[in-house]
Structures are given as C-alpha cells and as structure tokens.
C-alpha cells in the first residue's frame, strides 16, 4: 500500500526477538498446556460454555457495561442494552469461530460486528457490520482537540485492515506474537464507530485457532485485560505515543500465559463440580446419573426444564423429578415460577457461585 501517515500501524515492527524469546516460550507452553487439557476434558462443549459466558461479560465490562453473569443469563424481556449485547457477543463469537477455522478474514469481522451491534437499540445506531465513514477519537473531554489518540481517517481503514489481517496470517511469525500485534493494530485502526474493543478481543483466540496454535479458541483474554485495565490502556497508548511495540508484545504474551493457567484452574474446578454432581445423583438414582442433563446445566446455568430436555433428549417428566431432587439438595433453585405457557426458571446455584467469584 502507498505510504501514508498511518502506515506505521501495520508495518512489521522491529521487535527485540532475543528479549522476547523467553516470554514467547513460557506463553507457548502455558497455551499448549491449556490446549492439551481442553482436548482431554469430558464434554468440552458444555464445560467450556461458562468460560465463553464470562468472556462476554468481561469484554463488555471493559467498555463500561454494567452487565453481570446473572443479568446476562436472566432472559428477561426487560433485558438492558448491556445484557442484550453481552448475549449477542456469544452468538457473534460462535459465528466467527466457524468462519475463521482456516484463516482470519474481513467478512467474518464485519459479520461479528453486525451480530453484536444489531442486538440492542443503541447498537443499531453504530452502523452494524459496516466500516466507519466518519472520524472518531479516543479520550476524555468529548472533542478531537483533547483526544489522547485519533485513529486513521475513514478512507484509510479498509487498506489498513486488509494489511493487518494479512500480517496476522504470516507463517514466519509466532502465532502468539501475531495475536498480540493484530489486537493492537485492530484497536489502533478503530474500524467501527462502536464495538471496536469487543470485536478486537473476540478475535484474539480465534486467530490463535486459525493459525493452528490451539484446537479450540482459548484462552480468551478479557478476564486478564479487565483485571489489568489501566495497564491495558497504557500499553496501547505506548504504541501510539512512542511506538513501544516491544513493551506491548511482552505484556500481551504475559497476559496469554497467565490467562491460560487461570483457565486450567477454572476448568478443573468445573470438572470437580461435575464429578461431585454425578456421584450425588447416581446415588439417588440407583447408580445411573442422567449425565446429559447434568452436562446441559453447565451450558445453561440458568435454565428451564424444556430447555434441558431439548439438549439432553431426556423426557420432561423425568427431568422434573431430577430437578426436584437437585433443588432439595441445594444444587439448583427456582428463581421464577412457571405461569401459563411460561416454564419455571431454575438456577444452577453451585456453578453460578463459581462464575460470580471468577467474573
């Protein structure tokens, strides 16, 4: 592409590979441990679902959302824009994972943005699925004069983003380094009117998967980034103000390492909870625990009996007895009684407590 004042965003930075080597190695080992752990765990689709829920909550919270695990899963018709967008984050993430199984692509990014932003009233005003055509700026004060960073003008976005996507697929660059650089480049380009942070974070594990570093898109990084939000912003500012790509890359590699280890700990806790639940229910059901129902409750920690019946194939009559037993043991609780055609709503109390303490 022709040289422009913003070409520095996508030009390959002069990284100090010697200084980064140890960090790359430790991050690769941690991410590799997580990937191996996930590949061997029971019912991964169900037990990984809570991590995806947590990612949606925390990525949204970084942007000032007030959503919580409870409010996101409430399912109320009175859901706020924050909760609607957090739920849409899950749908957008699922679609993007399918579309980017082999490589990152702009169409998947645009579609993820459309799904995310069309979910709420305010999001519909942010040109869902379309690159911005207006100037934007980042910082307090509400004016471009007081901005801490002014992203590229609209006419440069497509070329810069295409180049950033191409750079992310370079086979001669470590996938974890590529993920660090792509995330920063995406935020610096700031291609949308709104939703840039969430979309940028969403595609970090998806890029790792597309590059073959992991078989499933984990670790998802928002848990670490939200806990270290000030450093996150300062590291990005370090690039825009002084070109500190080395500092950013080192910091992001540490984020991946720490998050991968934290994910193993969280998944281990959920596996222990699942085993405890299976043992308890097997004792009450003559040694035959309804495993598909137990697993379904991990995918839907707030659920109705018809929902679990649809997921597990177990008749609703059987599930009513099963859920009644769980309620008597304090494992689940009814949070909204059934009324008319509306089924009663239940909460998987033990799992929700674990998610609240984590997210």
PEUR-V726075 format. One record per run of one state. SS is the DSSP state (helix for helix, strand for strand, loop for the rest). FROM is the first residue (numbers start at 1). TO is the last residue. If there is no record, write none. Layout:
SS_FROM_TO / SS_FROM_TO
This chain:
loop_1_6 / helix_7_9 / loop_10_16 / helix_17_40 / loop_41_43 / helix_44_47 / loop_48_48 / helix_49_62 / loop_63_68 / helix_69_73 / loop_74_80 / helix_81_99 / loop_100_105 / helix_106_117 / loop_118_122 / helix_123_125 / loop_126_137 / strand_138_138 / loop_139_143 / helix_144_146 / loop_147_148 / strand_149_149 / loop_150_153 / helix_154_168 / loop_169_174 / helix_175_189 / loop_190_195 / helix_196_210 / loop_211_221 / helix_222_227 / loop_228_228 / helix_229_242 / loop_243_244 / helix_245_284 / loop_285_290 / helix_291_299 / loop_300_301 / strand_302_303 / loop_304_304 / helix_305_312 / loop_313_315 / helix_316_328 / loop_329_331 / strand_332_336 / loop_337_338 / strand_339_339 / loop_340_341 / strand_342_342 / loop_343_344 / strand_345_348 / helix_349_358 / loop_359_359
